[in-house]
């Protein structure tokens, strides 16, 4: 778990708060030892992990052929897909 220098504030905590809708300003107010560069660094770290972790291999046996094609296209175009909607279809008129 990564902490910001000299604090017990974790990168995970900051990303979680932002994902829950806390604004950058509110995050900085809540964690006064952080600065804007810290927030940007935490988001950059999250992007880095997403680009270098291969979660796909873990779940690909659970996916349909259409989902596999969708993920392959997203990977090829360097896009991120996040959805809980099983009926989500990218690029179709469904």
N, C-alpha and C positions, 0 to 999 in steps of 0.2 A: 504494500500500500504506500503510495507516494504522499508525502506531506510537504507543505510549503515551508521554506527555510525558516527555522526558528519557531515553528508553530506546531500545533497538533491538528491543524486544518488539513484535511486530505483533498486531493484532486477530485476524488469520487464525490465528496460532500458538495463541492462547488458545482460540479456537473449535474448532480442530482437536483440541487436547488434551482439551477437554471432550467432544467427540464420540467420542473414543477411550476414554472412560470415566474419565479423571482427574477426581477430585472437586474441588470448589471449594477445599477446604482444601489438597489436594495441589498444586493449581495455584498457590495463594498461597505455598506453601512452595517450590515450584520457581522461581517468579518473585517474589522477595521485594520487589521495588520496586513491585509491584501491590497494590491493595487490592480489597475486595469490590465497591466501586462501579465499578472498572475492568472486572471480569468482567461485571457487569450491563450496563455500557455496551457491551461488545463483543457481548453477546447482543442487546441492543436494536438495535445497528447491523445485525446479521444479519437481524433481523426487519424492520427498515426496508427493507433491500435486497430482501428477499423480497416485500414488499408493493408495491414500486415498480418492480421490474424485470419486464419482460414476456418471460420465457423461452418462454412458451407459443407465441408467434408463430414462433419458430425451429423448433419440433419438431412443430407441429400437423399437418403433412402426413404425418408418420410414424405417426399415431395412428388407431385405428379409430373408427367412429361412437360406439360405446359408451364408449370412453375419452374422447372429446370431450364427451359428455354428462356423464360423471363429473367432468371438470375444470370444466365450466361450473357444475355444482351446487356444487362445492367453492368456486369463486370467489364465487358468489352468497351462500353461507353464510359467507364469509370464513374458510375452513378451508384448511389446508395438507395436501397429500398427498405423502408420500414413500414410494416403494416401488420395489423392483426386481422384484417379483412380477408377471409378465405376466398371471396369472390372478386378480389382486386385483379384487374387485368390492365396492363399497361399497353397503350397503343391499339386498343380494340374499341369497337363501338358497343360493347356489351352493356 
